[in-house]
């Protein structure tokens, strides 16, 4: 069947899809989403303006229902949904979206709060006055036309656009593979730059930027980043920052308020106010009393009322950084030029516009010239006829009919067909002496006009002067003052946390299982005993009074570091469990909290010491573990582990220049000590260096650092034997040695070290087992022994459980 039917083709799906999508892409790029570089309009916008012009729905006449305008556009030129046409019409009328709106609308046409416009059956619209400049002379063959979708009517491919609308009103749109974001500009500046380019076609971008300083948004604001503007004007792409216009006002009672009178372009005002009020409600910023929108017909006004004696500048900076009070604006200046999408800069846009105006003025002049010549020809015939009026009348009276009269006039007096038609159609009152004088005046005026039009057509400088003159007329009638202030440099926003958060003493708890909370001292003091909200098998890693402005570093046994400023930790009652770190940061199910430290600031100069079960030890500088941009959602690495079963044994903070010794014990009771300076300072992603020299069947039991020579070493064996030693029992050698034995080796049931730590003389110590049993040690009954002693039994693992950790406390006096 395929061979017999030429209408059926065997084509692969890939080729069909590629071809159809290419056609579709070309259609939406050229016919829907991107503006033309000459008039700055998308097809739907151009069709709306042209249809309203044809319908006489202009600024000098009354408003008409929007639905009528939409229906005309849809029925004659734009065969798409009425909602998309109405949306485009509404946008053309919104003075917070367009710098110079092209449509005037009566009724609700939306708002800066994102409110939708009223339905088109309720609103009324007409072309604005400046739209007449977009359409001026369109009936004089100034632009090319094409048939509409059903070949019943012609529509313009582009409007005459007597001002550079692409820059003045900007454009935004998304198509297949292309998007455009062209900001609005000041009409006066753009016209001045156009005239400057007409005078000097080789003008540089820097010279143009002395005139067009940057975008001029209808909503005002402050634009920062001259380098970004220059990049955009040069390449079509650039990034700048747009911030609100704000002021700080003092009010009664030592209070102040931030007043916002201009917000960034296309920011939803209602959403902005809501976001700022959420910051107040959630107490992300302390010191805001109220956020209210006081905007009215007089203009925009958002007020942030502050509490007594609050740093208003600090809160304003926080709002700039965390809300749309300041936004980044990305230029992406794409327009249709020469029937294809191009990334365009300021120079090319103005060049293309001037080229378009040359074509418009030239075609208009040619149209007017042809019309003037045609009229002059008629006027000359009428003057000639009036000079021989009696003969002409006699000839006409002697003719059979109108056609015969025309032929007789042509044959007897050498009139042309057009002149003869005008003579026979002449009304009797035109035969007065007054009308003869008027015809002579018109003859003279027409000859002057023809001379002028010939000069425009033949002389390029004259043509350019006409363009300049008409641009200056538009500038005179429509230009206004710049609204957006341009600042050369982007101001860095530094948020001082002490300004944002009230300094308050609170209680911090971080648990072994990963629960964290901060509670008011009042809640903490109201709780009795050990009612800290944790599960029975969980226990605190840190439990102390801190300040909300302090900084917490939380280390896990898998080498992860979590940073939080205290005020960022959820505020909970002391009786509550708190929140788990895995709710914000991904932690493994078998990952535990090893250590936590609290610092007053992030200017510490010391190092963190960490050792792993894989027999590596390292130091990491405090400055290398400072929080990054994504610290809230991602943990950083302070230690690298080779295998999944490896763990970090312990972490210590070592102040700068501390003369500490590292003491390390193996399970087979070998112990050694060496200066901490022998441990190199490496990056967080490094594994470190060899810790001790281990026998094949031995492994690390624990380590600690000591600075006080009066500390004691406390050792607990797996059999429940406890002993204390002086630090001096362990000779100081160097790193990676095996060391000396600290327990006497037994042939039967030898002791192996389960726990080891150092302890000050004023501390009590408790053993906690895996059955959650706590065994307090009476230190007074245990004298310091030598390293050959096996100590004395303080617990029975079979009944008490296996020892898992020491708890050291300074007893209350």
C-alpha positions in Angstrom: 0.0 0.0 0.0 2.9 2.3 0.8 4.3 1.8 -2.7 0.9 2.5 -4.4 0.1 5.7 -2.4 2.4 8.7 -3.0 0.7 10.5 0.0 2.0 8.0 2.5 5.7 8.4 3.4 7.9 6.2 5.5 9.7 8.7 7.9 11.3 7.9 11.2 9.8 9.3 14.4 13.0 11.2 15.3 12.9 13.0 12.0 9.2 13.9 12.3 9.6 15.1 15.8 12.7 17.1 15.0 11.1 18.8 12.0 7.8 19.6 13.8 9.6 20.9 16.9 11.9 23.0 14.8 8.8 24.6 13.2 7.1 25.0 16.5 10.2 26.6 18.0 10.6 29.0 15.1 6.9 30.0 15.5 7.0 30.8 19.2 10.4 32.6 18.9 9.3 34.8 16.0 5.5 35.0 16.6 5.0 34.9 20.3 7.6 35.3 23.0 10.3 37.6 21.8 10.1 41.3 20.9 11.1 42.9 17.6 14.3 45.0 18.0 12.7 47.8 16.0 9.4 48.5 17.8 10.1 46.5 21.0 6.8 44.7 20.7 5.7 41.0 20.7 3.2 40.0 18.0 0.2 40.0 20.4 1.1 43.5 21.7 1.5 44.8 18.2 -1.8 43.3 17.2 -3.6 44.8 20.3 -2.3 48.3 19.5 -3.1 48.1 15.8 -6.6 46.6 16.3 -7.5 49.4 18.8 -6.1 52.0 16.3 -8.2 50.6 13.5 -11.2 50.6 15.8 -10.7 54.3 16.6 -10.1 53.4 20.3 -7.6 56.1 20.8 -6.6 58.5 23.6 -8.7 61.4 22.2 -11.9 59.4 22.3 -13.9 57.7 25.1 -13.0 54.4 26.8 -14.5 51.2 25.4 -15.1 47.8 27.0 -11.9 45.7 27.1 -13.9 42.7 26.0 -14.7 44.5 22.7 -11.0 45.2 22.1 -10.0 41.6 22.9 -12.7 40.3 20.6 -11.5 42.4 17.7 -7.9 41.3 18.2 -8.9 37.6 18.5 -11.3 37.7 15.5 -9.0 39.6 13.2 -5.4 39.0 14.0 -4.6 36.7 16.9 -6.4 33.3 16.8 -5.5 32.4 20.4 -7.3 32.4 23.8 -9.0 35.6 25.0 -7.3 35.3 28.4 -3.8 35.5 26.9 -4.8 38.6 24.9 -6.4 40.3 27.9 -3.4 39.5 30.0 -1.1 41.2 27.4 -3.5 44.2 27.2 -3.6 44.5 31.0 0.2 44.5 31.2 0.5 47.2 28.6 -1.7 49.4 31.0 0.2 48.7 34.3 2.3 51.7 35.2 4.4 49.6 37.7 5.4 47.2 34.8 5.9 49.7 31.9 7.8 52.9 32.2 5.4 54.5 29.7 2.2 52.5 29.5 0.8 52.1 26.0 -2.8 51.5 27.1 -5.0 53.4 29.5 -7.5 51.3 31.5 -10.5 52.2 33.6 -11.3 49.8 36.4 -9.2 47.2 38.3 -6.1 46.4 36.2 -4.3 44.5 38.9 -1.9 45.8 41.5 1.6 45.6 42.8 0.3 43.1 45.4 -0.3 40.5 42.7 -4.0 41.0 42.7 -5.6 39.8 39.4 -7.3 42.4 37.2 -11.1 42.4 37.0 -12.7 40.4 34.1 -12.6 42.1 30.7 -16.3 42.6 30.8 -15.9 45.0 33.7 -12.9 47.1 32.6 -12.6 49.7 29.8 -9.5 50.6 27.8 -8.1 52.9 25.1 -4.7 53.6 23.6 -2.6 56.0 25.7 -1.4 59.2 24.2 2.2 57.9 23.7 0.8 55.0 21.7 -0.1 57.5 19.0 3.7 57.9 18.5 4.0 54.1 18.1 1.4 54.1 15.3 2.0 57.5 13.7 2.1 57.4 9.9 1.2 53.7 9.8 -1.4 54.6 7.0 1.4 56.0 4.8 3.0 52.7 3.7 5.8 53.2 6.3 6.0 49.5 7.3 5.6 46.2 5.5 2.3 44.4 5.9 1.2 40.7 5.7 -2.0 38.8 5.5 -3.6 37.8 8.8 -4.3 34.2 9.7 -7.3 33.8 7.4 -6.1 36.1 4.5 -9.0 38.5 5.0 -7.1 41.5 6.3 -3.6 42.9 6.4 -1.6 43.6 9.5 1.8 45.3 10.0 4.9 43.3 10.5 6.3 46.1 12.7 5.0 49.5 13.9 6.6 52.8 12.9 7.5 53.3 16.6 8.6 56.9 16.7 10.6 56.3 19.9 12.9 53.3 20.9 10.2 51.4 22.7 12.3 48.3 23.3 14.5 50.2 25.7 11.9 52.5 27.1 9.4 49.8 28.2 11.7 46.8 28.2 10.5 43.2 27.6 10.3 39.9 29.3 9.5 36.5 27.8 10.4 32.8 27.5 10.4 30.8 24.3 12.0 27.6 23.1 15.7 27.8 23.9 15.6 31.5 24.4 14.5 33.9 27.1 14.6 37.7 27.3 14.8 40.2 30.1 15.2 43.8 29.0 14.7 46.4 31.7 12.8 49.7 31.1 14.7 52.9 30.6 14.2 56.6 30.8 12.6 58.0 27.6 14.5 61.3 27.6 17.9 59.5 28.1 17.2 57.0 25.4 16.2 59.6 22.9 19.2 61.8 23.7 21.5 58.7 23.1 19.7 58.0 19.8 20.3 61.6 18.6 23.9 61.4 19.8 24.3 58.3 17.7 22.7 60.0 14.7 25.2 62.8 15.0 28.1 60.4 15.5 27.5 56.9 14.1 30.8 55.7 15.5 30.1 56.7 19.1 31.5 54.4 21.7 29.6 52.5 24.4 31.3 54.6 27.1 30.1 57.8 25.6 26.5 56.4 25.3 26.6 55.4 28.9 27.3 59.0 29.9 23.7 59.6 28.6 22.0 56.3 29.3 23.3 55.7 32.8 21.3 52.5 33.3 17.7 51.2 33.5 15.0 53.4 34.9 12.4 51.2 36.5 8.8 52.5 36.9 8.9 51.5 40.6 12.1 53.5 41.2 14.6 51.9 43.6 18.4 52.0 43.8 20.4 50.1 41.2 23.9 49.1 42.2 26.7 47.7 39.9 27.9 49.9 37.1 30.1 47.1 35.9 27.1 44.8 35.5 25.3 47.5 33.5 28.3 48.0 31.2 28.5 44.2 30.7 24.8 44.1 29.8 25.1 47.1 27.4 28.1 45.5 25.8 27.1 41.8 25.5 23.4 41.7 26.3 24.1 39.9 29.6 24.9 41.4 33.0 24.0 41.2 36.7 23.1 44.2 38.9 21.4 44.6 42.3 18.2 46.5 42.8 17.3 47.6 46.3 14.4 49.5 47.8 14.5 53.2 48.7 14.3 53.3 52.5 14.7 55.9 55.3 15.0 55.6 59.0 12.8 57.9 61.0 12.9 58.6 64.7 9.5 58.4 66.5 8.4 59.0 70.1 9.7 57.0 73.1 13.3 56.4 71.8 11.9 54.3 69.0 12.5 54.4 65.3 10.9 53.0 62.1 12.1 52.0 58.7 9.9 53.5 55.9 10.1 51.9 52.5 8.8 54.1 49.6 10.1 52.3 46.6 10.6 48.5 46.1 12.4 46.6 43.4 10.9 46.1 39.9 8.3 43.3 39.7 8.5 42.4 43.4 5.1 41.5 44.8 4.5 44.0 47.5 2.0 41.9 49.5 4.4 38.9 49.5 7.3 41.2 50.6 5.3 42.6 53.5 4.2 39.0 54.5 7.8 37.8 54.4 9.0 40.7 56.6 6.1 40.1 59.1 7.0 36.3 59.2 10.5 37.3 60.3 8.9 39.3 63.1 6.5 36.6 64.1 9.2 33.8 64.0 11.6 36.1 65.9 14.3 35.6 63.4 15.1 39.2 64.1 14.6 40.6 67.6 13.5 44.2 67.8 10.6 44.5 65.3 7.4 45.7 66.8 5.1 45.8 63.7 5.2 45.6 59.9 2.4 47.3 58.1 1.5 48.4 54.6 0.4 52.1 54.5 0.3 52.4 50.7 -2.6 54.6 49.4 -3.4 56.7 46.4 -0.5 59.0 47.5 2.0 56.3 46.8 3.8 53.3 48.2 4.7 53.1 51.9 5.7 50.1 54.0 6.6 50.8 57.6 8.7 48.5 59.9 8.2 49.8 63.4 11.0 48.9 65.8 11.2 48.5 69.5 13.0 50.8 71.8 16.8 51.3 71.4 17.2 48.9 68.5 19.8 49.3 65.8 17.7 50.2 62.8 20.5 49.9 60.3 21.3 46.4 61.4 17.7 45.3 61.0 17.5 47.0 57.6 20.6 45.1 56.4 19.0 41.8 57.6 15.9 42.6 55.5 18.0 43.5 52.5 19.8 40.1 52.7 16.8 37.9 53.6 13.9 39.4 51.7 13.1 40.9 48.3 13.8 44.3 49.7 17.0 43.8 47.6 17.1 41.5 44.6 19.6 40.7 41.9 18.5 41.6 38.4 19.9 39.7 35.4 20.0 41.4 32.0 19.3 39.0 29.2 18.7 41.3 26.2 17.4 39.0 23.4 15.3 40.4 20.5 14.3 39.5 17.0 16.7 41.2 14.6 16.9 40.2 10.9 14.2 37.6 11.5 16.2 35.7 14.1 16.8 35.9 17.9 20.0 37.8 18.8 21.7 38.8 22.1 21.9 42.5 21.6 23.7 45.4 23.4 22.9 49.0 23.7 24.8 50.1 20.5 23.1 47.5 18.3 19.6 48.3 19.6 20.1 52.0 18.8 21.6 51.2 15.4 18.7 48.9 14.4 16.2 51.5 15.7 17.8 54.3 13.7 17.9 52.1 10.6 14.2 51.4 11.1 13.4 55.1 11.4 15.4 55.9 8.2 13.2 53.3 6.4 10.0 54.7 8.0 10.7 58.4 7.2 11.9 57.6 3.7 8.8 55.5 2.9 6.6 58.2 4.4 8.3 60.9 2.4 7.9 58.8 -0.8 4.2 58.3 0.0 3.6 62.0 0.7 5.6 62.9 -2.4 3.5 60.7 -4.6 0.3 62.1 -3.0 1.5 65.7 -3.3 2.5 65.2 -7.0 -0.9 63.7 -7.7 -2.6 66.6 -6.0 -0.4 69.2 -7.8 -1.3 67.7 -11.1 -5.0 68.1 -10.3 -4.5 71.6 -9.0 -2.6 72.7 -12.1 -5.5 71.3 -14.2 -8.1 73.2 -12.2 -6.1 76.4 -12.5 -5.8 76.0 -16.2 -9.5 75.2 -16.5 -10.5 78.3 -14.5 -8.3 80.4 -16.8 -10.4 79.3 -19.8 -13.6 78.7 -17.9 -16.0 79.8 -20.6 -14.6 77.5 -23.2 -14.5 74.6 -20.7 -18.2 75.2 -19.8 -19.1 75.4 -23.4 -17.3 72.1 -24.2 -19.0 70.4 -21.2 -22.5 71.7 -22.2 -21.9 70.5 -25.7 -21.0 67.0 -24.6 -23.4 64.0 -24.5 -22.5 62.8 -21.0 -19.8 62.8 -18.4 -17.6 60.4 -20.3 -17.9 62.4 -23.5 -17.2 65.6 -21.6 -13.9 64.1 -20.2 -12.8 62.9 -23.7 -13.6 66.3 -25.2 -11.6 68.2 -22.5 -8.6 65.9 -23.0 -8.8 66.2 -26.9 -9.4 70.0 -27.1 -7.4 71.4 -24.2 -4.7 68.7 -23.6 -6.0 67.9 -20.1 -5.0 64.5 -18.7 -7.6 61.9 -17.7 -7.1 62.7 -14.0 -7.5 66.5 -14.6 -10.5 66.0 -16.8 -12.1 63.9 -14.0 -11.5 66.6 -11.5 -12.9 69.3 -13.8 -16.1 67.6 -14.6 -16.6 66.7 -10.9 -16.0 70.3 -9.9 -18.9 71.9 -7.9 -20.3 75.2 -9.1 -19.4 77.2 -5.9 -15.7 76.4 -6.6 -15.9 78.7 -9.7 -15.6 81.9 -7.5 -12.6 84.2 -7.6 -11.8 83.2 -3.9 -11.4 79.6 -4.9 -9.0 80.5 -7.7 -6.8 82.3 -5.2 -6.9 79.2 -2.8 -5.9 77.0 -5.7 -2.9 79.2 -6.5 -1.9 79.1 -2.8 -2.3 75.3 -2.7 -0.2 75.1 -5.9 2.6 77.1 -4.3 2.4 75.0 -1.0 2.5 71.8 -2.9 5.5 72.8 -4.9 7.3 73.8 -1.7 6.3 70.5 -0.1 7.5 68.5 -3.1 10.9 70.3 -3.0 11.2 69.5 0.7 10.2 65.9 0.3 12.7 65.4 -2.6 15.4 66.8 -0.4 14.6 64.3 2.4 14.6 61.4 -0.1 17.7 62.5 -1.9 19.8 64.0 0.9 20.8 61.7 3.8 21.7 64.4 6.3 18.3 66.0 5.7 16.6 62.7 6.4 18.5 62.3 9.6 17.6 65.8 10.7 13.9 65.0 10.3 14.3 61.9 12.5 16.1 64.0 15.1 13.5 66.7 15.0 10.7 64.2 15.5 12.5 62.5 18.3 13.0 65.8 20.1 9.3 66.5 19.7 8.5 63.1 21.4 11.0 63.9 24.1 9.4 67.3 24.7 5.9 65.8 25.1 6.6 62.7 27.1 10.0 62.7 28.8 10.1 62.8 32.6 12.6 62.7 35.4 14.6 59.5 36.2 13.1 57.4 39.0 15.8 54.8 39.6 19.0 56.0 41.3 22.2 54.5 39.9 25.1 53.7 42.3 28.4 52.5 40.8 29.4 49.9 43.4 27.5 47.1 44.9 27.3 47.6 48.6 28.2 44.5 50.6 25.5 43.6 53.1 27.1 42.6 56.5 24.6 41.5 59.0 25.8 41.9 62.6 24.2 39.0 64.5 24.5 40.9 67.8 22.1 43.5 66.3 19.7 40.9 65.0 19.5 38.7 68.1 19.0 39.7 71.7 21.9 38.7 73.9 20.5 36.3 76.4 21.9 33.6 78.7 20.3 30.2 77.9 20.9 26.5 78.6 22.3 24.4 75.8 22.0 20.6 75.6 23.5 18.4 72.8 22.9 14.7 73.3 24.9 11.6 72.2 22.1 10.6 69.9 21.9 13.9 68.1 19.2 15.9 69.9 19.8 19.6 70.4 17.9 22.3 72.2 18.3 25.6 73.9 16.0 26.6 76.8 15.5 29.7 78.9 17.2 29.6 82.2 13.7 30.0 83.7 12.6 26.7 82.1 15.8 25.0 83.1 15.6 26.1 86.7 11.9 25.1 86.9 12.8 21.5 86.0 13.7 19.1 88.8 16.5 16.6 89.0 17.7 15.0 85.8 14.5 15.7 83.8 16.2 16.9 80.6 13.7 15.3 78.2 16.2 12.7 76.8 15.5 9.0 76.4 17.0 6.7 79.1 19.7 5.4 76.8 20.7 8.8 75.6 22.9 11.2 77.5 24.2 14.8 77.2 27.5 15.5 75.4 27.3 19.2 76.5 24.9 20.7 79.1 25.9 24.2 80.1 24.8 27.9 80.2 25.7 29.7 77.0 24.8 33.0 75.3 22.5 33.2 72.3 25.3 34.9 70.4 27.8 32.1 71.1 28.9 29.6 68.4 28.6 25.8 68.8 30.8 23.3 67.0 29.3 19.8 67.1 31.5 16.8 66.1 30.2 13.4 65.1 32.1 10.0 65.3 32.1 9.8 61.5 34.1 12.9 60.9 31.3 15.4 60.3 31.1 18.8 61.8 27.9 20.7 62.4 28.0 24.4 63.1 25.2 26.4 64.7 25.0 29.8 66.4 23.1 29.3 69.6 20.1 31.4 68.6 19.7 29.2 65.5 19.0 26.1 67.7 15.3 25.5 68.3 14.1 27.0 71.6 12.4 24.3 73.6 11.2 23.7 77.1 13.9 21.9 79.2 11.5 19.0 79.7 11.2 18.5 75.9 13.5 16.3 73.9 14.4 19.0 71.4 15.0 18.6 67.7 17.2 16.1 66.0 20.2 17.2 63.9 19.1 14.9 61.1 16.0 17.0 60.5 18.3 19.7 58.9 21.5 17.8 58.1 21.8 14.3 56.7 23.4 12.0 59.3 23.7 8.2 59.2 21.5 6.1 61.4 24.5 4.8 63.3 26.2 8.2 63.6 26.6 9.7 67.1 27.7 13.0 68.6 31.2 12.8 69.9 32.0 16.2 71.3 30.6 19.8 71.3 32.4 23.0 72.0 31.0 26.5 72.4 33.0 29.7 71.5 32.3 33.3 72.0 33.4 34.3 68.5 34.9 32.9 65.3 38.3 34.4 65.8 39.9 31.6 67.7 43.5 30.7 66.7 43.8 27.2 68.2 43.4 23.8 66.6 41.2 20.7 67.0 42.9 17.4 67.8 41.3 14.2 66.5 42.3 10.6 66.4 40.6 7.6 64.8 40.3 3.9 65.5 42.3 3.4 62.3 45.4 4.7 64.2 45.6 8.1 62.7 45.9 11.4 64.5 45.8 15.0 63.2 45.2 18.6 64.0 42.9 20.9 62.1 43.1 24.7 62.5 40.0 26.4 63.9 40.1 28.8 60.9 39.8 25.8 58.5 36.5 24.7 60.0 34.6 28.0 59.9 31.0 27.7 58.6 30.4 28.0 54.9 27.5 29.2 52.9 25.5 25.9 53.1 26.3 25.1 56.8 22.6 25.0 57.7 21.8 22.1 55.3 25.1 20.3 55.0 27.8 19.1 57.5 31.4 19.8 56.8 34.3 17.3 57.1 36.8 17.6 59.9 38.3 14.1 59.6 38.5 11.5 56.7 37.9 7.8 57.5 39.0 5.0 55.2 36.4 2.4 56.0 32.7 2.4 57.0 33.4 0.8 60.4 36.1 3.3 61.4 35.2 6.0 64.0 36.8 9.1 65.4 37.7 8.3 69.0 37.7 11.7 70.5 38.1 15.4 69.7 39.9 18.1 71.8 40.3 21.8 71.3 43.9 23.0 71.8 44.5 26.7 72.3 47.3 28.3 70.4 50.7 27.9 71.9 49.4 25.4 74.5 52.2 23.2 75.8 50.1 20.0 75.9 51.1 16.4 75.9 49.2 13.7 74.2 48.7 10.4 76.2 47.6 7.3 74.3 46.7 3.8 75.5 46.2 0.6 73.7 43.9 -2.2 74.8 46.9 -4.4 75.7 47.9 -1.6 78.1 50.8 0.0 76.1 51.0 3.7 76.8 53.1 6.5 75.4 53.2 10.3 75.6 54.6 12.9 73.3 54.3 16.7 72.7 51.3 17.8 70.7 53.6 19.8 68.4 54.5 16.5 66.8 51.0 16.2 65.4 50.9 18.1 62.1 48.1 20.6 61.3 46.4 19.4 58.1 43.1 20.1 56.3 39.7 18.7 57.3 39.7 16.2 54.4 43.1 14.6 55.3 43.5 11.4 57.4 46.5 12.5 59.4 49.6 10.6 60.5 50.3 7.4 62.3 49.4 7.6 66.0 51.2 4.7 67.7 53.1 1.5 66.8 50.6 -1.3 67.3 51.1 -5.0 67.6 49.0 -7.1 65.2 46.4 -8.1 67.7 46.3 -4.7 69.5 44.1 -1.6 69.0 43.7 1.8 70.5 41.8 2.1 73.8 41.8 5.8 74.2 43.8 9.0 74.4 43.7 12.4 76.1 45.7 15.6 76.3 47.0 17.0 79.6 48.5 20.4 80.5 48.4 20.1 84.3 51.1 17.8 85.6 49.0 17.2 88.8 46.3 15.4 86.8 45.9 11.7 87.4 45.4 8.9 84.9 42.3 6.8 85.4 42.2 3.3 83.9 39.3 0.8 83.9 39.7 -2.7 82.6 37.2 -4.9 80.9 37.1 -7.1 84.1 36.0 -4.1 86.2 39.4 -3.3 87.7 40.1 0.4 88.4 43.4 2.1 89.1 44.9 5.7 89.2 48.4 6.7 88.2 50.4 9.9 88.0 51.2 11.3 84.6 54.9 10.9 85.3 54.4 7.1 85.2 54.3 7.5 81.4 57.6 8.6 80.0 57.5 11.3 77.3 59.0 10.1 74.0 57.8 10.8 70.5 54.8 10.0 68.3 54.4 6.6 66.7 56.1 4.7 69.5 54.7 1.6 71.1 55.3 2.9 74.7 55.4 1.0 78.0 53.1 -1.5 79.6 50.8 -0.1 82.3 49.2 -3.4 83.5 50.8 -6.6 84.6 50.2 -9.3 82.1 48.4 -12.3 83.5 48.5 -15.7 81.9 44.8 -16.4 82.7 42.1 -13.8 82.1 44.5 -10.9 81.4 43.3 -7.4 81.9 42.6 -5.2 78.9 42.0 -1.5 79.0 38.3 -0.6 78.4 38.3 3.1 79.4 41.0 5.6 80.1 41.1 9.4 80.9 42.8 12.0 82.9 41.2 13.6 85.9 41.9 16.6 88.2 42.3 16.1 91.9 39.1 18.0 92.6 36.9 15.9 90.4 34.6 13.0 91.1 34.3 10.2 88.5 31.4 7.8 87.7 31.4 4.7 85.5 28.4 4.2 83.3 27.7 0.7 81.9 25.7 -0.5 78.8 22.8 -1.3 81.2 22.7 2.3 82.2 24.0 1.5 85.7 26.1 4.2 87.3 29.0 3.2 89.6 30.5 6.1 91.6 34.2 5.8 92.5 35.4 6.7 96.0 38.6 8.3 94.9 39.9 8.6 98.4 40.0 4.8 98.8 42.1 4.5 95.7 45.7 5.7 96.0 47.9 6.3 93.0 49.8 3.2 92.0 52.7 2.4 89.7 52.2 1.3 86.2 52.8 -2.4 87.1 49.7 -2.6 89.3 46.4 -4.1 88.0 44.3 -1.9 90.3 41.3 -3.1 92.3 37.9 -4.3 91.3 35.1 -1.8 91.5 32.4 -3.5 89.5 31.4 -6.9 88.1 30.7 -6.8 84.3 28.5 -9.9 84.5 26.0 -8.2 86.9 26.6 -4.5 86.3 27.1 -4.6 82.5 30.1 -3.6 80.4 31.7 -0.2 81.0 31.0 2.3 78.2 32.0 5.8 79.5 33.3 7.9 82.3 31.4 10.9 83.7 33.6 13.5 85.4 32.2 16.2 87.6 33.4 18.8 90.0 31.3 18.3 93.2 29.1 21.2 94.4 30.3 22.9 97.5 
